Amino acid sequence: MTTAYKKRLLLLILIDSFIVFFSVYMSHFFLNPYVAVFDNVMIVLSATLLISHHLFSSITGMYKKKWRYASTEELIGIIGVVTLSILTAVIVQWVAFGSVYERALTITWMLHILLIGGVRFAWQYYKNYGITLNPKLKKAKVINDPNRQRTLIVGAGAAGRMLARQMNNSKEFNGDVIGFVDDDFKMHHLTISGLPVLGSTKEIENLAKKHHINHIVMAMPSVKQNVVKNLIQMSKKAVKNVQTLPMIEDIALGNVSVNQIRDVQIEDLLGREPVELDIDSIESEVKGRTVMVTGAGGSIGSEICRQLVKFGPERLILLGHGENSIYTIHMELKQYEIDTELVTVIADVQDRERIFQVVQDYAPSYIYHAAAHKHVPLMEANPKEAVKNNVIGTKNVAEAAHHAGVKAFVLVSTDKAVNPPNVMGSTKRIAEMIVQNLGRQSQTKFVAVRFGNVLGSRGSVIPLFKKQIAAGGPVTVTHPDMTRYFMTIPEASRLVLQAGALARGGEVFVLDMGEPVKIVDLAKNLIHLSGFTEEQIPIQFSGIRPGEKMYEELLSDKEVNKKPVFPKIFIGKTVEFDYQLVEYLVEHHAESSVEDLKKYAIDLANNRLPASKKVLEQVL
């Protein structure tokens, strides 16, 4: 207990003690103005109220409240403590004297609440506004200050009210909160927290002009993402400076505070409703166990690690080929207050002997395999490296998991594995075949997880577009009609974790990713979010690159299973294939030419190769 806290506690006890005695005296004075002497009943009443008030205040934590930020909750707490004190006095009076001073206790109850509440809310008023009868004058500054913000808050609910109070009380906020907009017509023309509800969200543009708004904040963390997306786009037409509160899931998980507004990001315009995790099932599988993540330094692998440590594994193996990326995620995780033992392993998944040794030594219960080559044009030019890393690397880790008796193995795959016309997608589909084949014969549960393009991951279009915008343009898009599915890094990692908990063996899990997004629309949105127009930053079409598809699929026609196994998570039906063809690729990839290898891998991934061994040998 600090000295400052002791002084504060003593001051509150002294003030409350004075109020208790004053309330009892005044109730006596009002009822008996000409009798100056207290009788025994009033003395016992005073002592009982004093002791019971401090007792109930301590139990309910009233002395620990930060009264500068007091609200209705604190007022209810005061009423509760005072009422319990009065009821205690009633019982003591009845037991000791056989009668109760109802009128005196009623007056005491009212005075008690009025004075205790009044003192605390007077202190709140003083800390927020100082000594003034007009609180609005506290922040009055020169109106024509060019840096001064005039803020409109979208959403007059609990989050909006909390944000408005925080902004008004903040010394760092250089501006004025002008009011709210909200689609609840019952709030229109009313005042909330001293601020007017100016109208509905449809009126944002007109209100921004009328009230000279230059800053809009979205304060609706629990509203559906498609609604927020439309409101952001509407607000961007009115002002350049549009910000938003964090998503409700981040607030609930304690990652951020409701007051941490941030700039609108491209993810806000693409997001779907967040995937709800079955926290209990994941925690029951992971807590207290050893877990290994390959490719732990990559964008997906590192986020899987961040999510995993929340569930309390006993040991987390961070395996990767690049020492810098593994060092970075290791140092980041060490900053968290966790009991998980963090083990760094520098190893290449292509090194079969090393991978087998690592898995044997640490005996993980779960392996999340995120190590892979994923860039389509690069793998088109380097097919042997794609096969070595994506196919043979997966085979090494998966077979090591099988031999070590790992409980579950989760392969991070891609929507590019569906009907792939390119090397990267083909090698990921072949990796799925390896996992599915092992799932038929192993005690280990082998599953794969497919998702679309991951926003913010290495090599995604967003960093490229941002660089091009920063350079003054143009922004290059391959084709005006090209579409892709998008998801955020946290969404992708959560799907991987949920798949591990749902695994029965041999499944391919797919996230319902909503509607695909046109790349050109993505570019336009990013240009607008950066504060430019398409005239200032033009868009150029560069043509489809080798191996690219106009659109991606999450499941092929033969794999479609319309019923989700978990909200927004589907399982693809197993497609039959001849595993001998995969083994032949692994054994003979090194001796084949680049063109023959590309053709074989793509044909194998699309089930276009003959299953006959004799014909097979003629292919390569």
N, C-alpha and C positions, 0 to 999 in steps of 0.2 A: 504494500500500500504506500503510494507516494505521499510526500509532504503536502503537495497541492491538493490531492484528493482528501486527505485528512482535514485540511483547513476548510475545504468546500463542504464536507460532510458535517463538520462542527457548526458551520454557519447556518446550514439548512436546519439542523436540529434546534439551534437556538431560536431561529425565526419561527419555526413551527411550534415550539414550546410557548413562545410569547403569544402566538395566534390562538393556541388552545386556551390559555388562561384568559386572554382578552375576550374570546367568544363566550366563555362561561360567565365572566363578569358582566358582559353586556346583556346576556340573556337574563341574568339576575336583576340588572339595573332596569331593563325594559318592563319586567314583571313587578318588581318591587322598588320603585325609584326612591322611596323614602326610608328603605331599610339598608343600612350600610354594612351590617355585620352578616357574614356568611354563617349558615348553620352547618352541622356535621354532614348533612346530605350533600350540600354543594361542595364541601371540601373533598369528600369521597368521590363525587362526580368529577371534579377537576383532576384528581390523581389518576382515576381510572381512564379518563380520556387521554391524558398525557402519555401514560404507559402504553395503552392500546394503540394510539396513533403511531408512536414510534415503532412499535412491534409490527403492525401491519404495513407500514411504509417500508420497513426493512425487508419483510417477506416478499412484498410485491415489487421490490426494486425501485421504488419511487425516488430514493435518494441517488440512484445511479443514472437517472434520466438526464439527457442533454437538453435542458429546457429552452435553449435557443431555437431548437428545431421541433418544439412541442406541437402537437396537433390534437385532434379529437380523441385519439387513443389515450393520450396523457390526461386529458380532462376526465374521461371515463374512469381512469385509474384513480384520480383524486376523489371522485364521487364514491368509488368503491371503498377506498381506505377510510374516508370520513364516515360512511354509512356503517361499516363494520365496527368502527370505534364507538359510534353512538349505540349500536345494538349491544355491544359489550357493556356499556354504561347502564343500559336498561336492565340487563340481567343482574349486574352487581347491585343496582338500586333495589330491585325486587327481592333479591335474596337477603340483602342486608337490612332493608328497612320496610319491606312489605308494600312499598308503593313506588310509583314512578312519576317524576316531574315531566309530564308529556310536553307541556308548553315550553318549558325551559330547554328541554332537549331538542325540540323542533327548531327553536330560534338558534340554538347552538349549532345545529346541523347546517342551517342555511348560512350563518356567519362563517362557519368553518370552511365551507366550500368556497364562498365568495372571497375570503381573505387568502386562503392557501392558493387557490387558482389565480386570484388577482395578482399576488406577489410574483408568481412564476411567469405569468404571461406579460406582466409589466416588464420583467427582466428580459423576456424574449423581444418585446417591442424596443426596449432601449438598445439591446445588442444589434438589432437589425436596422433601426432608424435613428438612434441617438435621441436627443432631447428635442422633439419637434411635434407639433400638433398636426402637421401635414406630411406624412411619410413620403409622398411623391416628390417632395422637395429635396429629399436626401440625395437622389441621383440626378438632380437637375443640372444639366451642363449646357454648353453652347450647342444649339440645335443644328447649326450648319457645320459641325465638325465632320469632315469628309470621311474619317475613319469610324464614325459612330454607326453602330448597327441598329436598324429598326426591324425587330424580329416578329415574325408571325409563327405561332405554334399550331401545327396541324394535329388536332386531337385534344379534346378538353377532358379526357379521362384522367385516371389516377396518375399515369406517367406524365401527361402534359402538365397537370397541376404541380407535380413534384418538380418538374423541370423549370417551370415558370418561377416557382419559389426559389429554387437554387440559383437561377440566373439573376433574379432581383437582389438576392442577398450576397452575390459574389462581387468582390472588389475587382476581380480580373475582367469581368464582363463589361466592355465599353459599349453600352447601348441601352435600348429600351425595349421591353417586351410590349408590343402594341396590343396584342390580344390573341384569341384563339379562332380557329374555324373547326366546325364539327358537323357531321351529318345528322346528329340527333337534334331534330327541330325543336324539341322541348327545351334545349339549352339556348336557343337563339334569343338574342336581346337581353340575356341575363349576364350577370357579372360573377366570375369565378376567381377566387384568390385576388380580388381587386382588379381583374382584367375582364374586358367585355368579350363575349362570344359574338364575333362579327357576322357570321353567316355559315354557309355550307362550303364544302370543298369545291363545289362547282364554281364558286365565286372567287377563287384564289387570284386569278389574273386581274379582275376588276378591283378587288380589295388591295392588291399590291400597288396598283396605280394610285388609288384613292388615298391610301395611307403612307405612300412613299416607302413601301417595304423593300429592303435590300437583303434580307436574310430570312430563310424559311427553314424550320426544323420539323421533321416528321417525328411525332411523339406517339406512335402507335405500334409498340413492339409486338403485340399479339394479333395484329390484323393480318389477313391473308396476304401473301407476297404479291399476288397479281394486282391486288388493290393498291398496295404501296407502290408498285411499279408504275401504275397509271398516274398516281398522285405526284410521284417524283417527276415524271415526264411533263405533267401539267405545270408543276412549280418551276421547272427549268425554263419554261417559256416566259415566265414572269420575272424571275431573278436568276442570277448566275450562282449565287451562294446558297446551295441547298444542302442541308445536313440531316442526319437521321440518328435516332437512338439505336443502341444495339438491338439485336434480335432477342426475343423473349427467352430462347433456349440458353443464350450466353449469360443473360441476367440470372436465370434460374440456376445455372451451374456455378454461378459466382465468379465467372471469368471477368466480368466487367460490371460497373455500377450503372444504374439507370441514368445517372447524370453525365456519363461519358459520351457526349454526342460526337459524331465523327462525320467526315465528308461522305457524301453518297459515292458508292463504288459501283463498278460495272456488275458485280454480283447481285446488287439490289434490283437491277433491271432484268436479271435472268432467273432469279431464284424461284423455286417452287416452295410449297410448304415443307418445312424441315422434316426429315425422316425421324420418327420417334423410335428410340431404341428400347429394347427390353433390357433395362439396366440390370435387373435381378439375375436374368439368365446369363448375361455376359460376366457379371461379377462372380457368380457361382462357379463359372468355368475357369476364370483367370486368377481369382484371388488366391494368394499363397502358392502359386505354381511358378515354374520356370517357363518363360516364353522367349522365342527367338524371332527376330525380324531381319530378313535379308534385304539388302538395299536400304538399310536403316538411315542412311544419310540423304536419300533422295526426298523429293517433295512429298510423295505418298508415304514412303516408309517412315520418314521422320514424324509425320502427323499421326500415323498408326501408333508410334511410340508415345507421343504426347497423350493420346487417348488411352492407351493401355495403362500407363502409370496411375491413372485415376481409379483403376479397379484393383490396385494393390497386389500385383504379382510379387512373388518373393524375389525373383531374379529376372532381369530383362537383358537378353543377349543382343547387342547392337552389332550386326555383321554387315560389312561393306568392303568394297574394293578400294574406295578413295579415302585416304586417311584424313584429309581435311574435313570432308563432310561428316565423317563419323566423330571426329573431334568436336565439331560444332554442335551436333545434336547431343553428344555426351555432356558437354559443358552446360548446355541449356537445361537438360533434365536434372543436372546436379543442383541447379538453383531452386528446384521445387522442394517443398518440405515433404519428402516421401521416404518410406522405409525400404523401398525396392533397391536391391543390389543391382548396379549397372555394370555390365561387363562389355568391353569393347573388343571386337574381333576383326582384324584386317584379314580378309580372305576373298579369293575369287571363286565364284560358284562354278567356274569351269574346272577348277582344281578338285577332282573327285576325291582323292585321298585326303586332302585337307578338310573338305566339307564333312566327310564321313567321320573324321577324327573329332571335329568340333561338336557335331551332334552327339557322338558317343560320349564325349567328355562331360557335356553339360546336361544331357538327357532332358531336353525341353518337353513340356506337355503339348505346347502349341508352336507351330511354325507358320509365320506369315511371310510368304515369298513375294517380295516386291521388287527384287533385283531384275532388271531387264533393260534391253535396248528398245526404245520406243519411237524414235524419229523416223517417219516413213521415208522421206527422200534419202536420208543417210543410209538406211538399211537396204534401200533399193540399189544403192551403189556398192554396198558391202554385205552381200547376202551370206557369205561364210561366217562373218562375225555375228550376224543375226542368229544363224543356226547354232553356233557355238554357245552363245550367251542365253538366248531365249529357249532353245530346245534342250541342248545338252546340259546347260546350267540348271534348268528346271528338273531334268531327269536325275541329275546328281543329288540335288537337295531332296527331291521327293523320295528317291530310293534310300537315301540316308535316313529319312524320317521313318520309312517302312521298316528298315533293319533295326532301328533303335526303339521301335515300339512307341513312337510319338502318338499322342491321342488324336490330334487333328492337324491337317496340313491345309492351308488356304492359299491358293494361287491368285495373285492379282492379275486379272486379264483385261481385255479391252473390247469395245464394240467393233473394233476393226478386225476381230477374229471371225466375224460373221460374213460368210461369202467373200473372203478376202481376195482382192485383185493384186495385192502387193506382198512383198517379202515380210515386212514387219507383222502385218495381220496374220499372215500364213504361219509364221513361226509361233505366234501366240496361240493360234488354234491348235497347232501340233502339240504345244505345251499342255493345252487342255486335254488332248487325247492321252498324253502320258499320265496325267493326273486321274482321268476317268478310268484308264486301264488298271492302274494301281488300286483304285477304289474298289474294283471287283474282286480283288484277291488278298487285300491287306486288312489287318485289324485296325490300322490307322484310317481315320475318316478323311478322305481326300475330296476337296471341293474347289471350285473356281468361282471367281467373282468378276463379272463384266460391268464396266461403266464407260461413259463417254469421255469427251475431252474434259480435262480437269483445269478449271480456271486458276491461274497463278502458278501452275506447275512449270517446271523447267521445260522450255521449248514450246509453251502454249502461245497462242496468238496475242494474248493480252500484253505481255511484256514487249513483244515486237511492235505492236500498234502504238504503245506508249512512247517507245523510242522514236518511232517515225513522227509522231505528233510533236514531241519535244524538239525534233530537228526541223520542224516547219512543214512536214509532209513531203511527198504525198503518202497516204496510207495505202499499202498494196493488198488487194484481195484477189484471190485466184479466179473466181467466177461469180457473177451476180446471183446465181441460183444455188450456190453450194450451201448446204446445211450441215449442222452438227448438233449432237446432243451435248449439253454442258452440265457440269456439276462442280461444286466447290471442293476444295481439298478436305475440309472436315466431313462433308457428306460422304466422300469416297472412302475415307478411313473408317467411318462409322459402319458403312455397308460391309466392309471387310470384317470388322469385329462381330457384327451381327451374324454374318454368314458362318463364322467359326462356332458361334453358339447354336445355330440352327442345323449345323452339319449332321447328316446321317451317312454320307458317303456317296461320291460320284455325281453330286449335283453341280449345275452351273447356275449361280445366283445372278439375278439382274435387277437393277433398281428401276422403278417407274420414273423416268426422267421427264415426263411431260412431253411437250411438243418440241421438235428440233428447232434450232434457231439459225436464221440466215447469217452467214459470216458478215455480209455487207451491212446488215442491221446492227450487228455487234460493233462494227467499225464506226458507224454513224453515232451510235449511243456514246461510245467512248470519246469521240470528237466533241460531242455536245457537253459531256461531263467535264471535259477539260477546258470548257469555256470558249470553244471556237465554233465556227459554222463550217459547213462543207465547202463554202466558197473560199474560206481562209485556209482550210486543210483539205485539199481535194482527195478523192479516192480513185485509184487506178487499178484496173484489172490486168493481172499478169499472166493469166492462163493456168490451167490445171497442171500440176507437177507430176512427174512420173510416180505411178503407183497410187495416186489419190482417187477417191471415189467422190461422186457428186453428193452422195448422202450416205449416212451410216445406218446400220440396223443393230438392234440389241439381241434379237433372236432370229434365226432363219425360220422359214415356213415349217420345216420339219420339227423344230425345237419348241414352237410356241405352246405354252401352257397358260391359258387365260386366267386361271384362278391363282391369286397371290397366296403365298404360304405365311406371309407376315405383311402388315400394312405397307404397301408400296414396294414390296420385294417379291419377285417371281422366281420360279425354278424352271429352267429350260428342260425339255424332254431329252433324254439321251439318244444320240444318233449313232447308229452302228457304224463301225469302221474296222479295217483290218490292221491290227497293231504291228504285224510283220513289216508293213510299209514304213512305219515309223522307225522300227529297228534298223531297217535297211538304210534309211536316211542317216541315222546316227553313225552307222559303221562306214558309210562310203562318201560322206559329204566332203571330206578333205581331198579326195582324188578326182572329184567331178569339176567340170568347168563352171564358171560363174553363171552362164546362161542356162546350162542344164540343171544346175542346182536351183535356180530361181523357178524354172518351169516345174520341176519335180515338187518343190515345196508348195507352190501355189496349187498345183493339181491335187496333191495329197490333202491339203487343207480343205479343198472343195469337194473331196470324195470323187475325183475324176480318174483315179488311177485304178488299173486292174488289180484284182486281189491274187492273181495267179503268180506263183513264185517264178515260174519260167518267163512269163511276160515281164515280170518285175525286173529281172536281171538285164532285160534288153533296154530298159528305160535309161539307166545310167551307164 
